[in-house]
Amino acid sequence: MRTGAIPATWRQLPLPFAHQPQFSAADFLEAASNEEALAWLAPGAHGWPAAWPQHRLALWGPEGCGKTHLLHVWAARTGARLLDGPALPREPEPPDGPVAVDEADGAAERPLLHLLNAWAEAGQPVLLAARTPPARWTVALPDLGSRLRAVTAVEIHPPDDELLRVLLARLLAERQFAVAEPVQEWLRLRLPRTPAAMREAAARLDRAAMIAGGRVTRAVAAGVLRAMLAPAPLQGDVADGGTADDEDFAAAPRAASTAAPCLL
């Protein structure tokens, strides 16, 4: 083999660069599933801050439904401090404006109680995000429990098919690689119907596309699907391209999914 020659069997290795999601207002996908949350966050008599009882509001819903994105949009609009629930300090800094707490259900109890008390005394708004409404959280501190039960909770509902279609296309575009619409549709019809599953599929397709040399065929998509839904890697997965016919894009009728959503 000549010096500098590249074997034909070599493949590009994916580099471990973390994908940075876009959290701007322009990138948020509005739909019927999140219109109630948007109304509560919009400034005015029927939204923020006038309609928030005790200046507190919680957004709740499954992973990937847009809670974090909405917190970033609201924080950018209001100048709010954006905090991570599991990383709350035991003694929060003095309130200097609104605050948004992501993954608030993962916060330690005393730091969260201190934050709620401090911001209430300062008359500043608090926006929480979690997978379940605060009234359902299991807490040991009675004072925290009473405050959480008083928080108005707004659900972000499951997405419809059109939102999932647009979301998958947007996620792939953010990663700057092309997947034919028939392949996207074939994959979407077989994935769990959750935004988190679309996000995981986009991440796996990105990696598979690099291994496959940039072309995402239905065979590559099928390998990604198997890897997501199977408990262990199957023979003939993305690494060898599978055996499916690349040009067979016929969309099978949607079957009721029995697989648990694949979350990031």
C-alpha positions in Angstrom: 0.0 0.0 0.0 1.4 3.4 -1.0 2.3 5.9 1.7 -0.6 8.2 2.4 -3.2 5.9 0.8 -6.5 5.5 2.7 -7.9 2.0 2.7 -11.4 1.8 1.1 -12.8 0.0 4.1 -11.9 2.8 6.6 -14.8 4.9 7.9 -14.9 8.3 9.4 -15.1 8.2 13.2 -17.6 10.5 14.9 -15.9 13.1 17.0 -17.3 13.7 20.6 -18.5 17.3 20.0 -21.5 18.0 22.1 -24.5 19.3 20.2 -25.7 22.6 21.4 -29.6 23.0 21.2 -31.1 26.3 20.1 -33.2 27.9 22.8 -34.2 31.2 21.1 -37.8 32.3 20.8 -37.6 32.0 17.1 -36.7 28.3 17.3 -39.6 27.3 19.6 -42.3 25.3 17.9 -45.7 26.6 18.9 -48.5 24.0 18.8 -51.8 23.2 20.5 -49.9 21.1 23.1 -48.0 24.1 24.5 -50.4 27.0 23.8 -51.6 27.2 27.4 -48.1 27.4 28.7 -47.3 30.2 26.1 -50.4 32.1 27.3 -49.3 32.0 30.9 -45.8 33.2 30.0 -46.9 36.0 27.7 -46.9 39.5 29.3 -50.4 41.0 29.9 -53.5 40.7 32.0 -53.9 37.0 31.3 -50.2 36.0 31.5 -47.0 37.0 33.3 -46.9 38.6 35.8 -50.5 39.6 36.5 -52.1 36.1 36.4 -49.5 34.3 38.5 -50.8 33.6 42.0 -48.2 34.6 44.5 -45.8 35.3 41.5 -45.2 31.6 41.1 -45.8 29.3 38.1 -44.7 25.7 37.3 -44.5 24.2 33.8 -44.7 20.4 33.8 -44.6 17.6 31.2 -42.4 14.7 30.0 -38.8 15.1 29.1 -38.2 16.8 25.7 -41.6 18.6 25.6 -40.1 22.1 25.6 -40.0 23.1 29.2 -36.3 24.0 29.2 -36.7 25.9 25.9 -39.6 27.9 27.4 -37.6 28.7 30.5 -34.8 30.1 28.3 -37.2 32.1 26.2 -38.9 33.6 29.4 -35.5 34.3 31.0 -34.3 36.1 27.9 -37.5 38.2 27.8 -37.6 39.1 31.5 -33.9 39.2 32.4 -34.5 36.3 34.8 -31.7 34.3 36.4 -31.7 30.7 35.1 -30.8 28.1 37.6 -30.5 24.3 37.6 -32.5 22.6 40.3 -30.1 19.8 41.3 -27.3 22.5 41.6 -29.1 25.0 43.8 -26.8 26.5 46.4 -27.8 26.0 50.1 -28.0 29.8 50.5 -29.2 31.5 47.3 -27.9 34.9 46.3 -30.2 37.8 47.2 -33.1 38.2 44.7 -32.4 40.8 42.1 -35.1 40.0 39.7 -37.2 37.0 38.4 -35.8 33.5 38.5 -36.4 30.3 36.5 -35.5 26.9 38.0 -35.1 24.0 35.5 -35.5 20.4 36.8 -36.9 21.9 40.0 -38.2 18.5 41.1 -34.5 17.4 41.4 -33.6 20.2 43.8 -32.6 19.6 47.4 -35.5 20.6 49.7 -33.9 23.2 51.9 -32.2 25.2 49.0 -35.5 25.2 47.1 -37.4 26.3 50.2 -34.9 29.1 50.9 -35.2 30.3 47.3 -39.0 30.3 47.3 -39.1 32.2 50.6 -36.4 34.7 49.5 -38.1 35.5 46.2 -41.5 35.7 47.9 -40.2 38.3 50.4 -38.7 40.3 47.5 -42.0 40.1 45.5 -40.1 38.6 42.5 -41.6 35.9 40.2 -40.4 32.3 40.2 -40.9 30.0 37.3 -40.3 26.2 37.9 -40.1 23.4 35.4 -40.5 19.7 36.2 -41.9 16.4 34.9 -44.8 16.4 37.4 -46.7 19.2 39.0 -45.2 20.4 42.3 -48.2 19.3 44.3 -47.3 15.7 43.6 -43.7 15.9 44.6 -42.7 13.8 47.6 -41.1 16.2 50.2 -40.3 15.8 53.8 -40.3 19.5 54.8 -43.9 20.6 55.7 -43.2 24.2 54.8 -41.9 23.3 51.4 -44.9 21.0 50.8 -47.4 23.8 51.6 -45.7 26.2 49.2 -45.5 23.7 46.4 -49.1 22.8 46.7 -50.0 26.5 46.2 -48.0 26.8 43.0 -50.1 27.1 39.9 -49.1 24.2 37.5 -49.5 24.3 33.8 -49.2 21.1 31.8 -47.5 20.9 28.4 -49.6 18.2 26.7 -48.4 15.4 24.4 -47.6 16.6 20.9 -49.6 15.8 17.8 -48.3 14.2 14.7 -47.6 17.4 12.9 -45.5 18.8 15.7 -43.5 15.6 15.9 -42.9 15.8 12.1 -41.7 19.4 12.2 -39.6 18.7 15.4 -37.7 15.8 13.8 -37.0 17.8 10.7 -35.9 20.8 12.8 -33.6 18.6 14.9 -31.9 17.1 11.9 -31.5 20.6 10.3 -29.8 21.9 13.5 -27.2 19.1 13.1 -26.6 20.2 9.5 -27.1 16.9 7.7 -29.8 15.9 5.2 -32.2 13.1 5.5 -34.8 12.5 2.8 -38.4 13.2 3.8 -39.5 9.7 3.1 -36.8 8.3 5.4 -37.8 10.8 8.1 -41.4 9.8 7.7 -40.6 6.0 7.8 -38.6 6.5 11.0 -41.1 8.8 12.7 -44.0 6.4 12.2 -42.1 3.7 14.1 -40.7 5.7 16.9 -42.4 6.3 20.3 -44.6 9.4 19.9 -42.5 11.6 22.2 -40.3 14.7 21.6 -37.6 12.9 23.6 -37.6 10.0 21.2 -37.3 12.4 18.2 -34.3 14.0 19.9 -32.6 10.7 20.6 -33.2 9.6 17.0 -31.7 12.8 15.6 -28.6 12.3 17.8 -28.2 8.7 16.8 -28.7 9.5 13.1 -26.1 12.2 13.3 -23.6 9.6 14.6 -24.7 7.0 12.1 -24.4 9.4 9.2 -20.8 10.1 10.0 -20.0 6.4 10.3 -21.9 5.7 7.0 -20.1 8.5 5.1 -22.8 11.1 5.3 -25.7 9.3 3.5 -28.7 8.3 5.6 -30.6 5.6 3.9 -33.6 3.7 5.2 -31.2 0.9 6.1 -29.3 3.3 8.3 -32.5 4.6 9.8 -33.6 1.0 10.5 -30.4 0.4 12.3 -31.0 3.4 14.5 -34.5 2.3 15.2 -33.4 -1.2 16.2 -30.7 0.2 18.5 -33.3 2.5 20.2 -36.0 -0.1 20.7 -34.0 -3.2 21.4 -32.5 -4.0 24.9 -29.2 -4.9 23.3 -27.4 -4.2 20.0 -28.6 -6.5 17.2 -26.4 -8.1 14.5 -26.5 -6.2 11.2 -27.0 -2.8 12.9 -25.8 0.6 11.8 -22.2 -0.5 11.7 -22.7 -2.8 8.7 -25.6 -0.9 7.1 -28.2 -3.5 7.6 -30.0 -5.4 4.9 -33.1 -3.3 4.2 -33.7 -2.1 0.7 -32.5 1.5 0.6 -35.2 2.5 -1.9 -38.2 0.9 -0.1 -39.8 3.9 1.5 -43.3 2.6 1.8 -44.7 3.8 5.1 -46.3 1.0 7.0 -49.5 1.7 9.1 -48.6 2.8 12.6 -48.7 0.0 15.1 -49.5 0.6 18.7 -46.2 1.1 20.4 -45.4 -1.2 23.3 -41.9 0.1 23.8 -41.1 2.6 26.5 -40.1 6.1 25.3 -36.4 6.4 24.7 -35.4 9.4 26.7 -32.1 11.4 26.6 
